[in-house]
Amino acid sequence: MGLCEAGTVERSADFGLGTVLIYRIQSRGVTDPINAVFCNHSITVCVPAESVAIWAAADEVGLYGQQGALNIAVEKDFRCLTRRLDEEELDAYPRPASEPEHGTGGPPCQL
């Protein structure tokens, strides 16, 4: 389920030895600018719901903001040009029309 539907997308990176970084993006019904919070091995980026809805339906690649010295970029994950057998792309966006998909101009790979 995507950000528009669920309101939150969360993933994690396991660095081993019990160290895990959690990163999430949250869509909120506010007009505050994009902001980020880091607390207890977790990064949360909050984005206005209206901006998320427009971005998801448009050709725009990302949402960008600044919080003090921190530059924040939330960008769409596009399907890979080269198929990787060990990686699913179920949530990936189709590549922009200006670029051939998977380097062949054919349909995206089905995993």
Secondary structure, DSSP 8 states (H G I E B T S, - for coil): --HHHHSEEEEEEE-STT-EEEEEEEEESS----EEEEETTEEEEEEEHHHHHHHHHSS--EEEEEETTEEEEEE--B--SS--TT---TT-B---TTS-GGGTTS-----
